[in-house]
Amino acid sequence: MSVDEQLAELETRVAFQEDAIDKLSEVVARQERDIERLTRMVQILNSEIKEAGIDPDDQAPPPHY
């Protein structure tokens, strides 16, 4: 394999790696937005439970127990 062929192979690998990194970065950013949204939803639900005067620890066990 000549030097030019080796260089072309390395450039190809780098291009694929850059594409993979970009895609992974997009996935991580989307997951971060999803986690933030879900965290806000849990906070809202917790405040609604407190406002309703429900004690989450004072729940009857499900009927299958």
VOBA-514332 format. One record per atom (N, C-alpha, C): residue number from 1; chain; x, y, z. Coordinates in Angstrom, 3 decimals, always signed. Layout:
BEGIN
> num/cadena/x/y/z
> NUM/A/X/Y/Z
...
This chain:
BEGIN
> num/cadena/x/y/z
> 1/A/+0.860/-1.177/+0.000
> 1/A/+0.000/+0.000/+0.000
> 1/A/+0.901/+1.234/+0.000
> 2/A/+0.661/+2.115/-0.945
> 2/A/+1.495/+3.305/-1.060
> 2/A/+1.092/+4.340/-0.018
> 3/A/+1.922/+5.332/+0.106
> 3/A/+1.666/+6.404/+1.070
> 3/A/+0.373/+7.131/+0.718
> 4/A/+0.149/+7.354/-0.580
> 4/A/-1.084/+8.032/-1.000
> 4/A/-2.314/+7.203/-0.646
> 5/A/-2.222/+5.895/-0.817
> 5/A/-3.344/+5.020/-0.470
> 5/A/-3.584/+5.012/+1.036
> 6/A/-2.501/+4.991/+1.801
> 6/A/-2.627/+5.024/+3.260
> 6/A/-3.265/+6.336/+3.716
> 7/A/-2.836/+7.424/+3.111
> 7/A/-3.386/+8.733/+3.458
> 7/A/-4.869/+8.799/+3.112
> 8/A/-5.249/+8.276/+1.956
> 8/A/-6.653/+8.274/+1.554
> 8/A/-7.481/+7.425/+2.518
> 9/A/-6.928/+6.280/+2.935
> 9/A/-7.618/+5.417/+3.899
> 9/A/-7.821/+6.134/+5.231
> 10/A/-6.805/+6.815/+5.704
> 10/A/-6.908/+7.558/+6.960
> 10/A/-7.930/+8.695/+6.860
> 11/A/-7.913/+9.397/+5.732
> 11/A/-8.870/+10.482/+5.538
> 11/A/-10.300/+9.943/+5.520
> 12/A/-10.493/+8.790/+4.901
> 12/A/-11.817/+8.163/+4.870
> 12/A/-12.264/+7.792/+6.279
> 13/A/-11.360/+7.189/+7.034
> 13/A/-11.694/+6.811/+8.412
> 13/A/-12.068/+8.031/+9.259
> 14/A/-11.300/+9.092/+9.104
> 14/A/-11.575/+10.315/+9.863
> 14/A/-12.942/+10.880/+9.489
> 15/A/-13.263/+10.850/+8.220
> 15/A/-14.562/+11.364/+7.777
> 15/A/-15.703/+10.558/+8.393
> 16/A/-15.579/+9.234/+8.408
> 16/A/-16.616/+8.396/+9.015
> 16/A/-16.699/+8.626/+10.521
> 17/A/-15.562/+8.790/+11.167
> 17/A/-15.554/+9.041/+12.607
> 17/A/-16.202/+10.387/+12.942
> 18/A/-15.912/+11.402/+12.144
> 18/A/-16.529/+12.706/+12.366
> 18/A/-18.043/+12.620/+12.213
> 19/A/-18.502/+11.868/+11.215
> 19/A/-19.940/+11.692/+11.019
> 19/A/-20.557/+10.970/+12.203
> 20/A/-19.887/+9.936/+12.689
> 20/A/-20.401/+9.190/+13.843
> 20/A/-20.454/+10.072/+15.079
> 21/A/-19.445/+10.877/+15.288
> 21/A/-19.413/+11.780/+16.439
> 21/A/-20.548/+12.796/+16.350
> 22/A/-20.786/+13.329/+15.165
> 22/A/-21.880/+14.284/+14.980
> 22/A/-23.233/+13.648/+15.303
> 23/A/-23.435/+12.426/+14.832
> 23/A/-24.702/+11.738/+15.104
> 23/A/-24.863/+11.450/+16.588
> 24/A/-23.795/+11.007/+17.238
> 24/A/-23.859/+10.745/+18.674
> 24/A/-24.120/+12.024/+19.460
> 25/A/-23.531/+13.103/+19.026
> 25/A/-23.748/+14.388/+19.687
> 25/A/-25.216/+14.807/+19.596
> 26/A/-25.823/+14.589/+18.429
> 26/A/-27.247/+14.903/+18.266
> 26/A/-28.105/+14.038/+19.181
> 27/A/-27.759/+12.768/+19.315
> 27/A/-28.517/+11.865/+20.181
> 27/A/-28.407/+12.316/+21.636
> 28/A/-27.210/+12.666/+22.055
> 28/A/-26.997/+13.104/+23.431
> 28/A/-27.771/+14.397/+23.696
> 29/A/-27.757/+15.318/+22.762
> 29/A/-28.488/+16.572/+22.936
> 29/A/-29.988/+16.317/+23.036
> 30/A/-30.525/+15.413/+22.204
> 30/A/-31.943/+15.076/+22.258
> 30/A/-32.288/+14.417/+23.587
> 31/A/-31.440/+13.520/+24.050
> 31/A/-31.692/+12.850/+25.325
> 31/A/-31.652/+13.845/+26.478
> 32/A/-30.766/+14.804/+26.412
> 32/A/-30.692/+15.830/+27.457
> 32/A/-31.988/+16.644/+27.497
> 33/A/-32.511/+16.998/+26.328
> 33/A/-33.780/+17.740/+26.282
> 33/A/-34.917/+16.878/+26.845
> 34/A/-34.929/+15.594/+26.495
> 34/A/-35.965/+14.688/+27.004
> 34/A/-35.888/+14.562/+28.517
> 35/A/-34.685/+14.427/+29.046
> 35/A/-34.515/+14.307/+30.499
> 35/A/-34.979/+15.574/+31.197
> 36/A/-34.643/+16.724/+30.658
> 36/A/-35.080/+17.988/+31.255
> 36/A/-36.608/+18.091/+31.249
> 37/A/-37.225/+17.685/+30.140
> 37/A/-38.685/+17.722/+30.039
> 37/A/-39.317/+16.762/+31.045
> 38/A/-38.792/+15.570/+31.149
> 38/A/-39.332/+14.585/+32.086
> 38/A/-39.129/+15.029/+33.537
> 39/A/-38.011/+15.663/+33.826
> 39/A/-37.761/+16.168/+35.176
> 39/A/-38.786/+17.234/+35.539
> 40/A/-39.086/+18.128/+34.593
> 40/A/-40.115/+19.156/+34.855
> 40/A/-41.474/+18.512/+35.081
> 41/A/-41.780/+17.465/+34.303
> 41/A/-43.066/+16.789/+34.470
> 41/A/-43.167/+16.134/+35.843
> 42/A/-42.095/+15.521/+36.308
> 42/A/-42.098/+14.889/+37.630
> 42/A/-42.273/+15.953/+38.711
> 43/A/-41.623/+17.091/+38.563
> 43/A/-41.774/+18.170/+39.541
> 43/A/-43.214/+18.664/+39.590
> 44/A/-43.824/+18.807/+38.423
> 44/A/-45.220/+19.255/+38.368
> 44/A/-46.131/+18.227/+39.022
> 45/A/-45.927/+16.959/+38.707
> 45/A/-46.762/+15.910/+39.298
> 45/A/-46.581/+15.850/+40.811
> 46/A/-45.348/+15.997/+41.286
> 46/A/-45.113/+16.002/+42.730
> 46/A/-45.823/+17.165/+43.406
> 47/A/-45.789/+18.332/+42.787
> 47/A/-46.472/+19.478/+43.392
> 47/A/-47.986/+19.284/+43.368
> 48/A/-48.516/+18.679/+42.309
> 48/A/-49.952/+18.414/+42.254
> 48/A/-50.367/+17.387/+43.312
> 49/A/-49.524/+16.400/+43.548
> 49/A/-49.814/+15.406/+44.579
> 49/A/-49.828/+16.073/+45.950
> 50/A/-48.864/+16.940/+46.206
> 50/A/-48.809/+17.642/+47.500
> 50/A/-50.020/+18.552/+47.665
> 51/A/-50.399/+19.262/+46.599
> 51/A/-51.558/+20.162/+46.667
> 51/A/-52.845/+19.388/+46.922
> 52/A/-52.921/+18.159/+46.415
> 52/A/-54.117/+17.351/+46.607
> 52/A/-54.148/+16.728/+47.998
> 53/A/-53.070/+16.876/+48.745
> 53/A/-53.023/+16.343/+50.096
> 53/A/-52.847/+14.837/+50.140
> 54/A/-52.283/+14.287/+49.095
> 54/A/-52.076/+12.840/+49.038
> 54/A/-50.673/+12.536/+49.538
> 55/A/-50.597/+11.568/+50.457
> 55/A/-49.295/+11.116/+50.939
> 55/A/-48.892/+9.907/+50.109
> 56/A/-47.877/+10.039/+49.247
> 56/A/-47.517/+8.930/+48.363
> 56/A/-47.072/+7.677/+49.123
> 57/A/-46.626/+7.836/+50.364
> 57/A/-46.196/+6.684/+51.160
> 57/A/-47.367/+5.991/+51.850
> 58/A/-48.550/+6.622/+51.813
> 58/A/-49.706/+6.086/+52.510
> 58/A/-50.678/+5.479/+51.514
> 59/A/-50.185/+4.722/+50.591
> 59/A/-51.024/+4.113/+49.562
> 59/A/-51.354/+2.678/+49.953
> 60/A/-52.550/+2.241/+49.658
> 60/A/-52.945/+0.854/+49.888
> 60/A/-52.208/-0.037/+48.890
> 61/A/-51.844/-1.232/+49.284
> 61/A/-51.165/-2.094/+48.316
> 61/A/-52.093/-2.511/+47.185
> 62/A/-51.543/-2.803/+46.052
> 62/A/-52.374/-3.219/+44.911
> 62/A/-53.161/-4.487/+45.259
> 63/A/-54.259/-4.740/+44.572
> 63/A/-55.112/-5.870/+44.923
> 63/A/-54.456/-7.237/+44.806
> 64/A/-53.416/-7.353/+44.047
> 64/A/-52.807/-8.673/+43.883
> 64/A/-51.908/-9.071/+45.049
> 65/A/-51.761/-8.200/+46.059
> 65/A/-50.955/-8.558/+47.230
> 65/A/-51.750/-9.313/+48.229
